[in-house]
Amino acid sequence: MSEKLGMKLVKIGKDQSIFIGLICLHLLPIWLFPFFPTQDGISHVYNAHVLCEYRNPAYHFQDFYDINWSFFPNWLSHFGLAILMRLFSPLLAEKLFLSSYVIFFPTAISYFINSFNTDKLGLPTWLSFFFIYNYLFLMGFYNYAVGVSLFFLILGFWWRCKEKLSLNRILILNLLFLITYFAHLVPYVFALGSIGLLSLLAFFHRPRQILANFLALLLPTSLFLYYLPASDLFRSSSPKISFDRVGMLLSDFFNLRVLVAFDNQQEIFARMVMGILVFYILYSFWQEFRQIIQKGQWLSTPFLQVLILFFSLFFQYLIYPNSVGPGGWLNDRIAILSVIVLLAGLAPIEQKWMKQVFGFIVLTTVILNLINLSVSCYRLNEEIKEFNA
């Protein structure tokens, strides 16, 4: 018994070491070069600099800007960067903020995955590293990037305490929603919808438990309804839901275009990641359905609940327009949520040789993808230096 326990502890320790090592490696593109190249990121840095130095007479910012203190989303990165700028230079503050994102992103997804199955410490969590430097993040959408992490943190926390929602847990859940609201509205709304759907699936035979979970979401729902009339989401026209772009969206999804931002090399790695996911999903189908048939359980299994949540998100990805009001890239935003949701449904690989081979392929691809990203960052840094000269 003690030998088995010791082997399990060694196994967990090894997986944790790989996880921490991958986080450290993914911090390198931020710290190896003077600039981290994104499209809109520097705009967030500038806005945060204005907030930080707003009352500094040397800048005369008050002559040109008025701060809008309304209770609306997209504040998180600006406040975070402004606080860091009290101690560090703007570019160093950005590096520290981005580093916290790189650490938080896989940690939140790992927490989400292990909320559904505590045995999934290894391979599925390693797959999350492919999505750190995604297209939306490299576009400089810092608030949304943090919001993705918060989306999975909220779902993981709710899943762990859904059976016994004490007052303290409801307060923590609502606090997480409040932080997500100030990050970005899309993960906030989809977290509400996802918990609602999972509540119906998990407690379809226990209506009182469904009601208790819905009541726990009363404040976050009220906040969204409070914001909606004052927003400009539907001022121009209501969003058009259609199937007109299904072919293009299917192509983008299965080619994982949400991972492509810099060059054609990233397209190759995106297809490799999709190949890895398809193999792992098919393996998980075989493993999970075999157990479901043996046990005679269907909707009560986390695997099927995660699968239904994925198809719900995927369907919305296919029918929603690219923009609602001033907000764009809606399909890409939903795509990354739906793909990562699938990681919680992946089954542990039981065959030792298969796990070793597959683990080697995943880790090798993760590292090669990171090297390719670093080369792109180096090339873009040369261009940025020339521009700033």
FENFENMO-V618806 format. One record per residue. RES is the residue in one small letter. OMEGA is omega as a letter, one per 40 degrees, with the letter a starting at -180 (none if undefined). NEAR is the number of other C-alpha atoms within 10 Angstrom. D_FIRST is the distance of its C-alpha to the first C-alpha in Angstrom with 2 decimals. Layout:
RES;OMEGA;NEAR;D_FIRST / RES;OMEGA;NEAR;D_FIRST
//
This chain:
m;a;5;0.00 / s;i;7;3.82 / e;i;8;5.43 / k;i;9;5.23 / l;i;10;6.30 / g;i;11;8.65 / m;i;11;10.01 / k;i;12;10.75 / l;i;12;12.50 / v;a;12;14.40 / k;i;14;15.43 / i;i;14;16.75 / g;i;12;18.42 / k;i;13;20.13 / d;i;17;21.44 / q;i;14;22.72 / s;i;12;24.42 / i;a;14;26.19 / f;i;20;27.24 / i;i;15;28.73 / g;i;11;30.32 / l;i;19;32.00 / i;a;21;33.38 / c;i;13;34.86 / l;a;12;36.43 / h;i;23;37.95 / l;a;17;39.64 / l;a;14;41.65 / p;i;22;44.40 / i;a;19;45.26 / w;a;15;45.53 / l;a;12;46.81 / f;a;15;50.17 / p;a;17;52.77 / f;i;21;52.79 / f;a;24;50.25 / p;i;23;52.36 / t;a;20;52.43 / q;a;13;55.39 / d;a;14;55.47 / g;a;19;53.12 / i;i;17;55.97 / s;i;13;57.74 / h;i;21;54.89 / v;a;20;55.13 / y;i;16;58.88 / n;i;15;58.60 / a;i;25;56.10 / h;i;21;58.53 / v;i;20;61.31 / l;a;20;59.25 / c;a;19;58.35 / e;a;17;61.94 / y;a;18;63.77 / r;i;12;65.57 / n;a;12;66.19 / p;a;10;70.01 / a;a;8;69.69 / y;a;11;68.37 / h;a;13;70.65 / f;a;15;67.93 / q;i;14;69.37 / d;a;9;72.59 / f;a;6;70.91 / y;i;11;67.82 / d;i;9;67.03 / i;i;9;63.38 / n;a;7;62.48 / w;i;7;60.31 / s;a;8;59.76 / f;a;13;56.42 / f;a;18;55.45 / p;i;18;52.49 / n;i;19;52.15 / w;a;18;52.35 / l;a;20;48.85 / s;a;25;49.29 / h;i;23;52.75 / f;i;18;51.67 / g;i;15;48.59 / l;a;28;50.72 / a;i;25;53.53 / i;i;16;51.27 / l;a;20;49.95 / m;i;21;53.58 / r;a;13;54.34 / l;a;10;52.40 / f;i;14;52.51 / s;a;12;54.95 / p;a;20;54.90 / l;i;17;53.32 / l;i;17;50.63 / a;i;21;49.98 / e;i;26;49.56 / k;i;19;47.05 / l;i;18;44.97 / f;i;16;45.19 / l;i;22;44.21 / s;i;20;41.29 / s;i;13;39.97 / y;a;18;40.34 / v;i;22;38.46 / i;a;17;35.51 / f;a;18;35.73 / f;a;24;36.16 / p;i;25;32.82 / t;i;21;30.97 / a;i;23;32.58 / i;i;29;31.91 / s;i;25;28.23 / y;i;21;28.11 / f;a;27;29.97 / i;a;28;27.75 / n;i;19;24.48 / s;a;21;26.23 / f;i;19;26.35 / n;a;17;22.88 / t;i;9;20.20 / d;a;12;18.74 / k;a;20;22.08 / l;a;19;21.72 / g;a;21;23.05 / l;a;23;25.93 / p;i;25;27.77 / t;i;22;27.98 / w;a;22;29.34 / l;a;23;32.05 / s;a;20;33.36 / f;i;24;34.71 / f;a;19;37.36 / f;a;19;38.93 / i;a;22;39.32 / y;a;21;42.70 / n;a;18;44.03 / y;a;22;47.72 / l;i;22;48.18 / f;i;23;46.71 / l;i;21;48.86 / m;i;16;51.81 / g;i;19;51.24 / f;a;20;50.18 / y;a;24;48.08 / n;i;22;48.02 / y;i;22;46.80 / a;i;26;44.14 / v;i;24;42.69 / g;i;25;43.22 / v;i;25;40.99 / s;a;23;38.07 / l;i;26;38.92 / f;a;26;39.12 / f;i;25;35.49 / l;i;27;34.42 / i;a;25;36.32 / l;i;24;34.86 / g;i;22;31.28 / f;a;18;31.93 / w;a;23;33.75 / w;a;18;31.11 / r;a;14;28.42 / c;a;14;30.76 / k;a;22;32.99 / e;a;14;31.75 / k;a;13;32.59 / l;i;17;35.42 / s;a;12;36.12 / l;i;10;39.20 / n;a;9;37.34 / r;i;16;35.62 / i;i;19;38.98 / l;i;13;40.59 / i;i;15;38.03 / l;i;21;38.50 / n;i;18;42.26 / l;i;14;42.14 / l;i;18;40.28 / f;a;26;42.97 / l;i;16;45.69 / i;i;17;44.43 / t;i;29;44.23 / y;a;25;47.77 / f;i;19;49.05 / a;a;26;47.31 / h;a;25;48.57 / l;a;20;49.70 / v;i;19;48.22 / p;i;27;44.47 / y;a;27;45.42 / v;a;17;47.10 / f;i;15;44.53 / a;i;22;41.70 / l;a;20;43.68 / g;a;16;44.22 / s;i;20;40.63 / i;i;20;39.25 / g;i;15;41.99 / l;a;16;41.11 / l;i;21;37.35 / s;i;23;38.16 / l;a;19;40.25 / l;a;20;37.59 / a;a;19;34.66 / f;a;18;36.75 / f;i;14;39.45 / h;a;10;39.07 / r;a;11;38.96 / p;i;12;42.28 / r;i;11;41.82 / q;i;19;38.71 / i;i;22;40.73 / l;i;14;43.52 / a;i;15;41.28 / n;i;22;39.98 / f;i;16;43.54 / l;i;12;44.82 / a;i;20;42.26 / l;a;18;44.03 / l;a;12;47.48 / l;i;13;48.16 / p;i;20;47.08 / t;i;17;49.16 / s;i;11;52.09 / l;i;15;51.96 / f;i;16;52.23 / l;i;11;55.11 / y;a;12;56.78 / y;a;15;56.64 / l;a;13;57.73 / p;a;11;61.43 / a;a;13;61.94 / s;i;12;60.36 / d;a;14;62.31 / l;a;16;59.85 / f;a;14;62.33 / r;a;12;65.64 / s;i;10;66.89 / s;i;10;65.70 / s;a;10;62.81 / p;a;14;60.12 / k;i;12;60.85 / i;a;11;58.04 / s;i;11;58.65 / f;a;12;57.34 / d;a;11;59.87 / r;a;13;57.42 / v;a;15;54.58 / g;a;11;55.09 / m;a;10;55.03 / l;i;19;52.06 / l;i;14;50.04 / s;i;11;50.90 / d;a;15;49.90 / f;a;21;46.58 / f;i;14;45.50 / n;a;20;46.70 / l;i;24;44.84 / r;a;20;48.06 / v;i;23;46.38 / l;a;24;44.82 / v;a;20;48.23 / a;a;19;50.46 / f;a;18;51.77 / d;a;11;52.51 / n;i;10;52.18 / q;i;14;49.19 / q;i;19;47.17 / e;i;18;48.17 / i;a;13;46.51 / f;i;21;43.22 / a;i;22;43.50 / r;i;16;43.80 / m;i;17;40.82 / v;i;22;38.72 / m;i;16;40.00 / g;i;14;39.12 / i;a;16;35.51 / l;a;19;35.40 / v;i;13;37.04 / f;a;12;34.60 / y;i;21;31.57 / i;i;17;33.23 / l;i;13;34.03 / y;a;15;30.48 / s;i;18;29.28 / f;a;16;31.98 / w;a;12;30.79 / q;a;16;27.12 / e;a;20;27.94 / f;i;16;30.80 / r;i;12;28.87 / q;i;13;26.33 / i;i;16;29.28 / i;i;10;31.10 / q;a;9;28.16 / k;a;9;27.55 / g;i;10;31.25 / q;a;12;30.95 / w;a;13;33.47 / l;a;14;34.70 / s;a;14;31.64 / t;i;15;29.48 / p;a;20;29.38 / f;a;23;30.14 / l;i;19;33.49 / q;i;19;34.34 / v;a;22;33.94 / l;i;16;35.98 / i;i;17;38.74 / l;i;21;38.83 / f;a;21;39.25 / f;i;14;42.10 / s;i;15;43.73 / l;a;21;43.80 / f;i;20;44.84 / f;i;14;47.71 / q;i;17;48.96 / y;a;24;48.77 / l;a;23;51.10 / i;a;17;53.70 / y;i;19;54.06 / p;a;19;56.77 / n;a;17;56.10 / s;i;14;57.44 / v;a;19;58.00 / g;a;14;60.72 / p;a;11;60.36 / g;a;12;56.70 / g;i;12;56.02 / w;a;13;53.28 / l;a;16;51.88 / n;i;21;50.62 / d;a;21;48.78 / r;i;20;47.24 / i;a;21;45.92 / a;a;24;44.81 / i;i;23;42.30 / l;a;21;40.84 / s;a;23;40.49 / v;a;19;38.91 / i;i;20;36.22 / v;a;22;35.48 / l;a;20;34.37 / l;i;24;31.47 / a;i;24;29.64 / g;a;25;29.92 / l;a;24;28.38 / a;i;22;25.31 / p;i;19;22.34 / i;a;19;22.99 / e;a;9;20.42 / q;a;8;21.88 / k;a;9;20.71 / w;i;10;24.20 / m;i;11;25.98 / k;a;15;24.02 / q;a;13;24.83 / v;a;10;28.46 / f;i;17;29.00 / g;i;18;27.43 / f;i;13;29.75 / i;a;12;32.71 / v;a;21;32.06 / l;i;17;31.67 / t;a;12;34.67 / t;i;18;36.78 / v;a;21;35.89 / i;i;16;36.98 / l;i;13;40.11 / n;i;21;41.08 / l;i;20;40.77 / i;i;16;42.92 / n;i;16;45.51 / l;a;19;45.63 / s;i;19;46.06 / v;i;12;48.95 / s;i;17;50.60 / c;i;22;50.23 / y;a;19;51.86 / r;a;11;54.76 / l;i;18;55.34 / n;i;17;55.25 / e;i;13;58.11 / e;i;13;60.08 / i;i;15;59.36 / k;i;11;60.49 / e;i;9;63.69 / f;a;8;64.28 / n;i;6;63.81 / a;none;6;66.09
//
